[in-house]
Amino acid sequence: MAALRAAGRTSLVDSAVEQLRAQLAGGEWTVGDRIPTEHELAQQLGVGRNTVREAIRVLVHAGLLESRQGNGTFVRSTADPAAVLHGVRHAGARDVLEVRAALEAEAARLAAERRGTHDLLRLRAALTTLREEGDRDADADLAFHLAVVGATHNAAFIEVYRFFSTQVHEVLVEALGDRAMPPVDIDAHEALVAAVEAGDADAAERQARELLRIPAETVAALLDQRPGAAGPDGGARS
């Protein structure tokens, strides 16, 4: 195995983590492989064993490695979620809204096809909370959309949406600052629930896209108004 470059004196743990990530991404080890011991890695990295131990702990928490008591540390996954997180956080506001629209449209379609009594009760409760908490309550709005996604009964879809919805909020806050988004359209949310209740997949998909149309248009207008103007991806033109 090629020796890893010596980590710098600053942020030794971060440097070790990044170098181990590179080894995983580069195919140095595959899923199921046991990685070298802390002593071996410390020599390769040129750092102390405590630094290696902390770096491994970070990668275990990220789901890339798995520590087995008495057996060592094994590769659990080589697909690094940090790369996805980095990409989403650096995407433009328009980009993330387009992806959100695609996710929510398909979620609405699946929800209309698969919803059960419990799902409908949860949707109605989320809609009631949205009305009571105010049309600008971000948490209430997120809870509503999570209820729609939950009605898909697709565990992978639910986890992807839960992750992505958080990133959408962060990207929009960074891109728009204090500029106001339009109030939540309660009637549009009601129409979406009605389509899901009716089991009308086409109408549910259509209502989900319509629900996001005005927010998307508002974001586009706000981005175009800021100094330097916005490029097509929602980032500032150079």
Helices and strands as residue ranges (DSSP letters): H 12-25, H 38-45, H 49-61, E 65-68, E 72-75, H 81-89, H 93-114, H 117-133, H 138-150, H 155-176, H 186-198, H 201-225
